[in-house]
Amino acid sequence: MASETKTMDAKANPEMSSECTSDYYRTETIPDRFEKPECFQGYNNKAQHIMYSTTNMRYGSKGPTVHTVPTSFHCKSQKFTEHLGKCGMYRNEGLNTGLDQSKV
């Protein structure tokens, strides 16, 4: 009876039918794109000429699954980038001692 309710709920709400990575693996705090990889969109399945097709193109055209996404995510600090945004990029204002090339 519980499985029937689950399948009926899945039909009513498509988001419930998608598999979650945490259903199969022990996960730490991961972004939603890793938790539910089926929602990822962005792979271009443009038709290629068979002569120029490679195995990497075939592998890359497949979308991610719960078995291929990372189970942990460790983001990097944006401290350096935030500092550059506030004060600006470094600009070298040294003396130019090189000879100019003749354009003649």
Biopython code that builds the backbone (N, CA, C, O; Angstrom):
import numpy as np
from Bio.PDB.StructureBuilder import StructureBuilder

atoms = [
    (1, "MET", "N", (0.808, -1.188, 0.000)),
    (1, "MET", "CA", (0.000, 0.000, 0.000)),
    (1, "MET", "C", (0.858, 1.261, 0.000)),
    (1, "MET", "O", (0.534, 2.237, -0.677)),
    (2, "ALA", "N", (1.954, 1.239, 0.762)),
    (2, "ALA", "CA", (2.832, 2.411, 0.823)),
    (2, "ALA", "C", (3.509, 2.653, -0.518)),
    (2, "ALA", "O", (3.697, 3.799, -0.926)),
    (3, "SER", "N", (3.878, 1.562, -1.209)),
    (3, "SER", "CA", (4.518, 1.723, -2.515)),
    (3, "SER", "C", (3.539, 2.269, -3.544)),
    (3, "SER", "O", (3.934, 3.012, -4.443)),
    (4, "GLU", "N", (2.247, 1.901, -3.421)),
    (4, "GLU", "CA", (1.238, 2.434, -4.336)),
    (4, "GLU", "C", (1.069, 3.933, -4.128)),
    (4, "GLU", "O", (0.931, 4.690, -5.089)),
    (5, "THR", "N", (1.080, 4.355, -2.865)),
    (5, "THR", "CA", (0.950, 5.773, -2.560)),
    (5, "THR", "C", (2.132, 6.545, -3.115)),
    (5, "THR", "O", (1.978, 7.645, -3.646)),
    (6, "LYS", "N", (3.317, 5.958, -2.988)),
    (6, "LYS", "CA", (4.523, 6.618, -3.489)),
    (6, "LYS", "C", (4.470, 6.781, -5.001)),
    (6, "LYS", "O", (4.826, 7.840, -5.517)),
    (7, "THR", "N", (4.032, 5.748, -5.721)),
    (7, "THR", "CA", (3.961, 5.849, -7.179)),
    (7, "THR", "C", (2.879, 6.817, -7.606)),
    (7, "THR", "O", (3.040, 7.516, -8.607)),
    (8, "MET", "N", (1.769, 6.875, -6.865)),
    (8, "MET", "CA", (0.709, 7.825, -7.210)),
    (8, "MET", "C", (1.190, 9.251, -6.972)),
    (8, "MET", "O", (0.900, 10.142, -7.771)),
    (9, "ASP", "N", (1.927, 9.482, -5.872)),
    (9, "ASP", "CA", (2.472, 10.806, -5.601)),
    (9, "ASP", "C", (3.498, 11.201, -6.654)),
    (9, "ASP", "O", (3.580, 12.366, -7.044)),
    (10, "ALA", "N", (4.276, 10.234, -7.109)),
    (10, "ALA", "CA", (5.290, 10.516, -8.121)),
    (10, "ALA", "C", (4.660, 10.918, -9.440)),
    (10, "ALA", "O", (5.187, 11.772, -10.152)),
    (11, "LYS", "N", (3.527, 10.301, -9.768)),
    (11, "LYS", "CA", (2.845, 10.669, -11.005)),
    (11, "LYS", "C", (2.233, 12.061, -10.901)),
    (11, "LYS", "O", (2.213, 12.813, -11.875)),
    (12, "ALA", "N", (1.734, 12.397, -9.717)),
    (12, "ALA", "CA", (1.122, 13.702, -9.520)),
    (12, "ALA", "C", (2.160, 14.812, -9.480)),
    (12, "ALA", "O", (1.909, 15.917, -9.961)),
    (13, "ASN", "N", (3.323, 14.524, -8.910)),
    (13, "ASN", "CA", (4.382, 15.524, -8.775)),
    (13, "ASN", "C", (5.656, 14.974, -9.413)),
    (13, "ASN", "O", (6.301, 14.119, -8.805)),
    (14, "PRO", "N", (6.051, 15.419, -10.603)),
    (14, "PRO", "CA", (7.224, 14.868, -11.287)),
    (14, "PRO", "C", (8.515, 15.027, -10.517)),
    (14, "PRO", "O", (9.429, 14.221, -10.692)),
    (15, "GLU", "N", (8.629, 16.059, -9.655)),
    (15, "GLU", "CA", (9.865, 16.244, -8.896)),
    (15, "GLU", "C", (10.093, 15.117, -7.909)),
    (15, "GLU", "O", (11.238, 14.812, -7.575)),
    (16, "MET", "N", (9.030, 14.494, -7.437)),
    (16, "MET", "CA", (9.176, 13.401, -6.481)),
    (16, "MET", "C", (9.713, 12.144, -7.161)),
    (16, "MET", "O", (10.311, 11.296, -6.500)),
    (17, "SER", "N", (9.509, 12.013, -8.464)),
    (17, "SER", "CA", (9.950, 10.815, -9.161)),
    (17, "SER", "C", (11.447, 10.839, -9.469)),
    (17, "SER", "O", (12.025, 9.797, -9.777)),
    (18, "SER", "N", (12.083, 12.012, -9.391)),
    (18, "SER", "CA", (13.503, 12.088, -9.696)),
    (18, "SER", "C", (14.313, 11.466, -8.571)),
    (18, "SER", "O", (13.977, 11.599, -7.394)),
    (19, "GLU", "N", (15.375, 10.792, -8.948)),
    (19, "GLU", "CA", (16.235, 10.154, -7.967)),
    (19, "GLU", "C", (17.158, 11.184, -7.340)),
    (19, "GLU", "O", (17.601, 12.125, -7.998)),
    (20, "CYS", "N", (17.437, 10.995, -6.070)),
    (20, "CYS", "CA", (18.357, 11.867, -5.346)),
    (20, "CYS", "C", (19.632, 11.094, -5.057)),
    (20, "CYS", "O", (19.597, 9.887, -4.818)),
    (21, "THR", "N", (20.743, 11.789, -5.079)),
    (21, "THR", "CA", (22.030, 11.166, -4.785)),
    (21, "THR", "C", (22.049, 10.618, -3.362)),
    (21, "THR", "O", (22.641, 9.571, -3.103)),
    (22, "SER", "N", (21.401, 11.328, -2.444)),
    (22, "SER", "CA", (21.393, 10.887, -1.045)),
    (22, "SER", "C", (20.572, 9.611, -0.844)),
    (22, "SER", "O", (20.679, 8.976, 0.205)),
    (23, "ASP", "N", (19.757, 9.226, -1.825)),
    (23, "ASP", "CA", (19.033, 7.952, -1.733)),
    (23, "ASP", "C", (19.970, 6.764, -1.884)),
    (23, "ASP", "O", (19.677, 5.676, -1.389)),
    (24, "TYR", "N", (21.098, 6.962, -2.567)),
    (24, "TYR", "CA", (22.018, 5.869, -2.854)),
    (24, "TYR", "C", (23.339, 5.975, -2.099)),
    (24, "TYR", "O", (23.943, 4.954, -1.769)),
    (25, "TYR", "N", (23.793, 7.191, -1.823)),
    (25, "TYR", "CA", (25.115, 7.397, -1.225)),
    (25, "TYR", "C", (25.011, 8.300, -0.009)),
    (25, "TYR", "O", (24.089, 9.108, 0.096)),
    (26, "ARG", "N", (25.956, 8.162, 0.906)),
    (26, "ARG", "CA", (26.051, 9.075, 2.039)),
    (26, "ARG", "C", (26.667, 10.363, 1.505)),
    (26, "ARG", "O", (27.780, 10.365, 0.979)),
    (27, "THR", "N", (25.935, 11.443, 1.648)),
    (27, "THR", "CA", (26.400, 12.708, 1.093)),
    (27, "THR", "C", (26.573, 13.731, 2.201)),
    (27, "THR", "O", (25.900, 13.694, 3.231)),
    (28, "GLU", "N", (27.499, 14.646, 1.951)),
    (28, "GLU", "CA", (27.655, 15.803, 2.820)),
    (28, "GLU", "C", (26.840, 16.924, 2.198)),
    (28, "GLU", "O", (26.025, 16.666, 1.312)),
    (29, "THR", "N", (27.031, 18.123, 2.622)),
    (29, "THR", "CA", (26.288, 19.244, 2.064)),
    (29, "THR", "C", (26.688, 19.415, 0.603)),
    (29, "THR", "O", (27.814, 19.806, 0.296)),
    (30, "ILE", "N", (25.755, 19.121, -0.287)),
    (30, "ILE", "CA", (26.037, 19.253, -1.716)),
    (30, "ILE", "C", (24.983, 20.146, -2.352)),
    (30, "ILE", "O", (23.850, 20.200, -1.872)),
    (31, "PRO", "N", (25.337, 20.851, -3.428)),
    (31, "PRO", "CA", (24.364, 21.703, -4.120)),
    (31, "PRO", "C", (23.249, 20.868, -4.742)),
    (31, "PRO", "O", (23.388, 19.662, -4.946)),
    (32, "ASP", "N", (22.162, 21.531, -5.031)),
    (32, "ASP", "CA", (20.988, 20.860, -5.586)),
    (32, "ASP", "C", (21.296, 20.215, -6.939)),
    (32, "ASP", "O", (20.701, 19.194, -7.285)),
    (33, "ARG", "N", (22.217, 20.798, -7.706)),
    (33, "ARG", "CA", (22.542, 20.217, -9.012)),
    (33, "ARG", "C", (23.229, 18.861, -8.873)),
    (33, "ARG", "O", (23.184, 18.053, -9.801)),
    (34, "PHE", "N", (23.868, 18.595, -7.719)),
    (34, "PHE", "CA", (24.455, 17.281, -7.461)),
    (34, "PHE", "C", (23.448, 16.357, -6.787)),
    (34, "PHE", "O", (23.479, 15.143, -6.993)),
    (35, "GLU", "N", (22.561, 16.927, -5.988)),
    (35, "GLU", "CA", (21.559, 16.119, -5.290)),
    (35, "GLU", "C", (20.537, 15.556, -6.278)),
    (35, "GLU", "O", (20.131, 14.398, -6.168)),
    (36, "LYS", "N", (20.126, 16.379, -7.239)),
    (36, "LYS", "CA", (19.156, 15.947, -8.255)),
    (36, "LYS", "C", (19.744, 16.228, -9.636)),
    (36, "LYS", "O", (19.400, 17.236, -10.253)),
    (37, "PRO", "N", (20.622, 15.359, -10.131)),
    (37, "PRO", "CA", (21.308, 15.636, -11.397)),
    (37, "PRO", "C", (20.397, 15.622, -12.615)),
    (37, "PRO", "O", (20.790, 16.102, -13.679)),
    (38, "GLU", "N", (19.187, 15.080, -12.484)),
    (38, "GLU", "CA", (18.277, 15.048, -13.635)),
    (38, "GLU", "C", (17.800, 16.436, -14.029)),
    (38, "GLU", "O", (17.389, 16.649, -15.170)),
    (39, "CYS", "N", (17.850, 17.398, -13.085)),
    (39, "CYS", "CA", (17.394, 18.751, -13.394)),
    (39, "CYS", "C", (18.445, 19.534, -14.178)),
    (39, "CYS", "O", (18.158, 20.629, -14.662)),
    (40, "PHE", "N", (19.666, 18.990, -14.312)),
    (40, "PHE", "CA", (20.729, 19.681, -15.039)),
    (40, "PHE", "C", (20.402, 19.717, -16.522)),
    (40, "PHE", "O", (20.107, 18.689, -17.131)),
    (41, "GLN", "N", (20.458, 20.909, -17.094)),
    (41, "GLN", "CA", (20.241, 21.062, -18.530)),
    (41, "GLN", "C", (21.414, 21.845, -19.087)),
    (41, "GLN", "O", (21.891, 22.782, -18.446)),
    (42, "GLY", "N", (21.876, 21.484, -20.245)),
    (42, "GLY", "CA", (22.974, 22.226, -20.814)),
    (42, "GLY", "C", (23.819, 21.418, -21.775)),
    (42, "GLY", "O", (24.774, 21.941, -22.350)),
    (43, "TYR", "N", (23.485, 20.154, -21.957)),
    (43, "TYR", "CA", (24.238, 19.360, -22.902)),
    (43, "TYR", "C", (23.667, 19.553, -24.284)),
    (43, "TYR", "O", (22.458, 19.458, -24.493)),
    (44, "ASN", "N", (24.542, 19.823, -25.217)),
    (44, "ASN", "CA", (24.133, 20.062, -26.592)),
    (44, "ASN", "C", (24.217, 18.752, -27.361)),
    (44, "ASN", "O", (25.296, 18.172, -27.483)),
    (45, "ASN", "N", (23.115, 18.292, -27.867)),
    (45, "ASN", "CA", (23.085, 17.050, -28.634)),
    (45, "ASN", "C", (22.978, 17.342, -30.119)),
    (45, "ASN", "O", (22.187, 16.725, -30.832)),
    (46, "LYS", "N", (23.793, 18.299, -30.580)),
    (46, "LYS", "CA", (23.790, 18.653, -31.986)),
    (46, "LYS", "C", (24.360, 17.489, -32.800)),
    (46, "LYS", "O", (25.363, 16.887, -32.415)),
    (47, "ALA", "N", (23.734, 17.186, -33.896)),
    (47, "ALA", "CA", (24.181, 16.076, -34.734)),
    (47, "ALA", "C", (25.545, 16.375, -35.346)),
    (47, "ALA", "O", (25.766, 17.455, -35.894)),
    (48, "GLN", "N", (26.449, 15.418, -35.251)),
    (48, "GLN", "CA", (27.789, 15.546, -35.815)),
    (48, "GLN", "C", (27.924, 14.583, -36.990)),
    (48, "GLN", "O", (27.239, 13.563, -37.063)),
    (49, "HIS", "N", (28.821, 14.931, -37.902)),
    (49, "HIS", "CA", (29.120, 14.015, -38.993)),
    (49, "HIS", "C", (29.799, 12.792, -38.392)),
    (49, "HIS", "O", (30.672, 12.933, -37.536)),
    (50, "ILE", "N", (29.420, 11.614, -38.818)),
    (50, "ILE", "CA", (29.919, 10.368, -38.238)),
    (50, "ILE", "C", (31.437, 10.249, -38.363)),
    (50, "ILE", "O", (32.074, 9.604, -37.530)),
    (51, "MET", "N", (32.018, 10.860, -39.386)),
    (51, "MET", "CA", (33.460, 10.770, -39.589)),
    (51, "MET", "C", (34.235, 11.522, -38.506)),
    (51, "MET", "O", (35.358, 11.148, -38.167)),
    (52, "TYR", "N", (33.627, 12.589, -37.961)),
    (52, "TYR", "CA", (34.301, 13.406, -36.970)),
    (52, "TYR", "C", (33.837, 13.105, -35.551)),
    (52, "TYR", "O", (34.245, 13.787, -34.611)),
    (53, "SER", "N", (33.001, 12.106, -35.387)),
    (53, "SER", "CA", (32.505, 11.738, -34.074)),
    (53, "SER", "C", (33.581, 10.979, -33.296)),
    (53, "SER", "O", (34.281, 10.135, -33.855)),
    (54, "THR", "N", (33.707, 11.283, -32.007)),
    (54, "THR", "CA", (34.684, 10.600, -31.164)),
    (54, "THR", "C", (33.974, 9.939, -29.995)),
    (54, "THR", "O", (32.813, 10.236, -29.711)),
    (55, "THR", "N", (34.674, 9.046, -29.323)),
    (55, "THR", "CA", (34.069, 8.380, -28.171)),
    (55, "THR", "C", (33.885, 9.370, -27.021)),
    (55, "THR", "O", (32.946, 9.231, -26.237)),
    (56, "ASN", "N", (34.758, 10.357, -26.909)),
    (56, "ASN", "CA", (34.586, 11.367, -25.873)),
    (56, "ASN", "C", (33.328, 12.190, -26.109)),
    (56, "ASN", "O", (32.661, 12.588, -25.154)),
    (57, "MET", "N", (32.999, 12.447, -27.359)),
    (57, "MET", "CA", (31.771, 13.178, -27.660)),
    (57, "MET", "C", (30.560, 12.349, -27.265)),
    (57, "MET", "O", (29.574, 12.890, -26.764)),
    (58, "ARG", "N", (30.624, 11.055, -27.482)),
    (58, "ARG", "CA", (29.524, 10.174, -27.100)),
    (58, "ARG", "C", (29.364, 10.141, -25.583)),
    (58, "ARG", "O", (28.246, 10.197, -25.072)),
    (59, "TYR", "N", (30.474, 10.050, -24.871)),
    (59, "TYR", "CA", (30.444, 10.034, -23.410)),
    (59, "TYR", "C", (29.965, 11.377, -22.859)),
    (59, "TYR", "O", (29.187, 11.415, -21.906)),
    (60, "GLY", "N", (30.421, 12.462, -23.446)),
    (60, "GLY", "CA", (30.057, 13.787, -22.962)),
    (60, "GLY", "C", (28.633, 14.184, -23.266)),
    (60, "GLY", "O", (28.105, 15.096, -22.629)),
    (61, "SER", "N", (27.993, 13.531, -24.216)),
    (61, "SER", "CA", (26.618, 13.889, -24.551)),
    (61, "SER", "C", (25.619, 13.313, -23.558)),
    (61, "SER", "O", (24.456, 13.715, -23.551)),
    (62, "LYS", "N", (26.053, 12.381, -22.722)),
    (62, "LYS", "CA", (25.152, 11.784, -21.732)),
    (62, "LYS", "C", (25.070, 12.683, -20.509)),
    (62, "LYS", "O", (26.078, 13.229, -20.060)),
    (63, "GLY", "N", (23.886, 12.831, -19.981)),
    (63, "GLY", "CA", (23.683, 13.648, -18.797)),
    (63, "GLY", "C", (24.185, 12.940, -17.548)),
    (63, "GLY", "O", (24.395, 11.727, -17.568)),
    (64, "PRO", "N", (24.379, 13.678, -16.465)),
    (64, "PRO", "CA", (24.842, 13.064, -15.225)),
    (64, "PRO", "C", (23.753, 12.222, -14.571)),
    (64, "PRO", "O", (22.563, 12.469, -14.767)),
    (65, "THR", "N", (24.162, 11.243, -13.808)),
    (65, "THR", "CA", (23.239, 10.421, -13.026)),
    (65, "THR", "C", (23.657, 10.495, -11.569)),
    (65, "THR", "O", (24.692, 11.075, -11.241)),
    (66, "VAL", "N", (22.855, 9.911, -10.700)),
    (66, "VAL", "CA", (23.196, 9.935, -9.275)),
    (66, "VAL", "C", (24.477, 9.161, -9.001)),
    (66, "VAL", "O", (25.106, 9.361, -7.962)),
    (67, "HIS", "N", (24.874, 8.284, -9.910)),
    (67, "HIS", "CA", (26.068, 7.471, -9.715)),
    (67, "HIS", "C", (27.337, 8.141, -10.247)),
    (67, "HIS", "O", (28.440, 7.669, -9.973)),
    (68, "THR", "N", (27.199, 9.228, -10.999)),
    (68, "THR", "CA", (28.373, 9.880, -11.582)),
    (68, "THR", "C", (28.676, 11.250, -10.997)),
    (68, "THR", "O", (29.723, 11.822, -11.299)),
    (69, "VAL", "N", (27.791, 11.791, -10.169)),
    (69, "VAL", "CA", (28.041, 13.106, -9.574)),
    (69, "VAL", "C", (28.816, 12.955, -8.274)),
    (69, "VAL", "O", (28.760, 11.893, -7.654)),
    (70, "PRO", "N", (29.545, 13.996, -7.839)),
    (70, "PRO", "CA", (30.287, 13.915, -6.581)),
    (70, "PRO", "C", (29.343, 13.818, -5.382)),
    (70, "PRO", "O", (28.224, 14.331, -5.417)),
    (71, "THR", "N", (29.802, 13.159, -4.332)),
    (71, "THR", "CA", (28.999, 13.026, -3.123)),
    (71, "THR", "C", (29.383, 14.049, -2.064)),
    (71, "THR", "O", (28.751, 14.108, -1.009)),
    (72, "SER", "N", (30.399, 14.852, -2.323)),
    (72, "SER", "CA", (30.757, 15.930, -1.411)),
    (72, "SER", "C", (31.181, 17.141, -2.227)),
    (72, "SER", "O", (31.640, 17.011, -3.362)),
    (73, "PHE", "N", (31.022, 18.308, -1.640)),
    (73, "PHE", "CA", (31.332, 19.550, -2.335)),
    (73, "PHE", "C", (32.009, 20.486, -1.352)),
    (73, "PHE", "O", (31.443, 20.802, -0.306)),
    (74, "HIS", "N", (33.205, 20.929, -1.673)),
    (74, "HIS", "CA", (33.964, 21.834, -0.811)),
    (74, "HIS", "C", (34.276, 23.086, -1.613)),
    (74, "HIS", "O", (35.187, 23.098, -2.440)),
    (75, "CYS", "N", (33.515, 24.130, -1.361)),
    (75, "CYS", "CA", (33.700, 25.361, -2.131)),
    (75, "CYS", "C", (34.913, 26.133, -1.621)),
    (75, "CYS", "O", (35.320, 25.985, -0.469)),
    (76, "LYS", "N", (35.468, 26.936, -2.474)),
    (76, "LYS", "CA", (36.626, 27.764, -2.145)),
    (76, "LYS", "C", (36.164, 29.141, -1.690)),
    (76, "LYS", "O", (35.096, 29.612, -2.083)),
    (77, "SER", "N", (36.963, 29.767, -0.874)),
    (77, "SER", "CA", (36.662, 31.107, -0.383)),
    (77, "SER", "C", (36.810, 32.110, -1.525)),
    (77, "SER", "O", (37.692, 31.967, -2.372)),
    (78, "GLN", "N", (35.953, 33.113, -1.546)),
    (78, "GLN", "CA", (36.009, 34.170, -2.565)),
    (78, "GLN", "C", (36.648, 35.433, -2.014)),
    (78, "GLN", "O", (36.438, 36.519, -2.554)),
    (79, "LYS", "N", (37.424, 35.306, -0.949)),
    (79, "LYS", "CA", (38.015, 36.450, -0.261)),
    (79, "LYS", "C", (38.919, 37.276, -1.196)),
    (79, "LYS", "O", (38.823, 38.503, -1.221)),
    (80, "PHE", "N", (39.784, 36.615, -1.955)),
    (80, "PHE", "CA", (40.704, 37.319, -2.849)),
    (80, "PHE", "C", (39.943, 38.061, -3.939)),
    (80, "PHE", "O", (40.253, 39.218, -4.221)),
    (81, "THR", "N", (38.960, 37.425, -4.555)),
    (81, "THR", "CA", (38.186, 38.033, -5.632)),
    (81, "THR", "C", (37.371, 39.210, -5.115)),
    (81, "THR", "O", (37.267, 40.236, -5.786)),
    (82, "GLU", "N", (36.792, 39.068, -3.924)),
    (82, "GLU", "CA", (36.038, 40.173, -3.342)),
    (82, "GLU", "C", (36.948, 41.376, -3.091)),
    (82, "GLU", "O", (36.534, 42.516, -3.300)),
    (83, "HIS", "N", (38.173, 41.135, -2.648)),
    (83, "HIS", "CA", (39.124, 42.224, -2.411)),
    (83, "HIS", "C", (39.470, 42.929, -3.731)),
    (83, "HIS", "O", (39.548, 44.157, -3.769)),
    (84, "LEU", "N", (39.675, 42.177, -4.792)),
    (84, "LEU", "CA", (39.988, 42.791, -6.088)),
    (84, "LEU", "C", (38.819, 43.614, -6.602)),
    (84, "LEU", "O", (39.019, 44.652, -7.233)),
    (85, "GLY", "N", (37.609, 43.161, -6.339)),
    (85, "GLY", "CA", (36.435, 43.912, -6.771)),
    (85, "GLY", "C", (36.345, 45.264, -6.096)),
    (85, "GLY", "O", (35.866, 46.231, -6.689)),
    (86, "LYS", "N", (36.804, 45.332, -4.862)),
    (86, "LYS", "CA", (36.737, 46.591, -4.117)),
    (86, "LYS", "C", (37.842, 47.562, -4.532)),
    (86, "LYS", "O", (37.579, 48.751, -4.714)),
    (87, "CYS", "N", (39.074, 47.073, -4.684)),
    (87, "CYS", "CA", (40.195, 47.987, -4.920)),
    (87, "CYS", "C", (40.673, 47.995, -6.375)),
    (87, "CYS", "O", (41.410, 48.907, -6.749)),
    (88, "GLY", "N", (40.299, 47.049, -7.194)),
    (88, "GLY", "CA", (40.705, 47.018, -8.595)),
    (88, "GLY", "C", (41.904, 46.123, -8.840)),
    (88, "GLY", "O", (42.619, 45.749, -7.910)),
    (89, "MET", "N", (42.112, 45.788, -10.090)),
    (89, "MET", "CA", (43.217, 44.914, -10.469)),
    (89, "MET", "C", (44.538, 45.668, -10.416)),
    (89, "MET", "O", (44.575, 46.893, -10.531)),
    (90, "TYR", "N", (45.624, 44.916, -10.238)),
    (90, "TYR", "CA", (46.969, 45.496, -10.230)),
    (90, "TYR", "C", (47.299, 46.002, -11.626)),
    (90, "TYR", "O", (47.002, 45.336, -12.618)),
    (91, "ARG", "N", (47.910, 47.172, -11.706)),
    (91, "ARG", "CA", (48.319, 47.717, -12.994)),
    (91, "ARG", "C", (49.806, 48.041, -12.937)),
    (91, "ARG", "O", (50.252, 48.783, -12.063)),
    (92, "ASN", "N", (50.564, 47.488, -13.861)),
    (92, "ASN", "CA", (52.004, 47.721, -13.919)),
    (92, "ASN", "C", (52.253, 49.066, -14.585)),
    (92, "ASN", "O", (51.976, 49.232, -15.773)),
    (93, "GLU", "N", (52.766, 50.010, -13.839)),
    (93, "GLU", "CA", (53.065, 51.325, -14.379)),
    (93, "GLU", "C", (54.575, 51.567, -14.411)),
    (93, "GLU", "O", (55.048, 52.682, -14.187)),
    (94, "GLY", "N", (55.316, 50.497, -14.696)),
    (94, "GLY", "CA", (56.770, 50.593, -14.755)),
    (94, "GLY", "C", (57.230, 51.320, -16.010)),
    (94, "GLY", "O", (56.436, 51.587, -16.912)),
    (95, "LEU", "N", (58.510, 51.636, -16.058)),
    (95, "LEU", "CA", (59.091, 52.357, -17.185)),
    (95, "LEU", "C", (59.288, 51.396, -18.355)),
    (95, "LEU", "O", (59.859, 50.318, -18.190)),
    (96, "ASN", "N", (58.820, 51.785, -19.522)),
    (96, "ASN", "CA", (58.979, 50.994, -20.731)),
    (96, "ASN", "C", (60.330, 51.325, -21.349)),
    (96, "ASN", "O", (60.537, 52.442, -21.823)),
    (97, "THR", "N", (61.263, 50.354, -21.347)),
    (97, "THR", "CA", (62.608, 50.610, -21.885)),
    (97, "THR", "C", (62.846, 49.871, -23.188)),
    (97, "THR", "O", (63.970, 49.888, -23.690)),
    (98, "GLY", "N", (61.851, 49.230, -23.750)),
    (98, "GLY", "CA", (62.029, 48.476, -24.989)),
    (98, "GLY", "C", (62.055, 49.397, -26.203)),
    (98, "GLY", "O", (61.480, 50.485, -26.183)),
    (99, "LEU", "N", (62.732, 48.946, -27.262)),
    (99, "LEU", "CA", (62.779, 49.724, -28.503)),
    (99, "LEU", "C", (61.481, 49.521, -29.283)),
    (99, "LEU", "O", (60.911, 48.430, -29.301)),
    (100, "ASP", "N", (61.029, 50.594, -29.925)),
    (100, "ASP", "CA", (59.852, 50.507, -30.762)),
    (100, "ASP", "C", (60.218, 49.866, -32.090)),
    (100, "ASP", "O", (61.278, 50.147, -32.651)),
    (101, "GLN", "N", (59.343, 49.008, -32.589)),
    (101, "GLN", "CA", (59.563, 48.359, -33.873)),
    (101, "GLN", "C", (59.160, 49.324, -34.994)),
    (101, "GLN", "O", (58.143, 50.011, -34.901)),
    (102, "SER", "N", (59.964, 49.363, -36.042)),
    (102, "SER", "CA", (59.655, 50.194, -37.192)),
    (102, "SER", "C", (58.560, 49.520, -38.013)),
    (102, "SER", "O", (58.641, 48.323, -38.288)),
    (103, "LYS", "N", (57.540, 50.277, -38.405)),
    (103, "LYS", "CA", (56.446, 49.717, -39.184)),
    (103, "LYS", "C", (56.607, 50.014, -40.678)),
    (103, "LYS", "O", (55.668, 49.852, -41.456)),
    (104, "VAL", "N", (57.785, 50.440, -41.058)),
    (104, "VAL", "CA", (58.034, 50.776, -42.452)),
    (104, "VAL", "C", (58.580, 49.585, -43.187)),
    (104, "VAL", "O", (58.855, 49.671, -44.384)),
]
sb = StructureBuilder()
sb.init_structure("model")
sb.init_model(0)
sb.init_chain("A")
sb.init_seg("    ")
for serial, (resi, resn, name, xyz) in enumerate(atoms, 1):
    if name == "N":
        sb.init_residue(resn, " ", resi, " ")
    sb.init_atom(name, np.array(xyz, "f"), 0.0, 1.0, " ", f" {name:<3s}", serial, name[0])
structure = sb.get_structure()
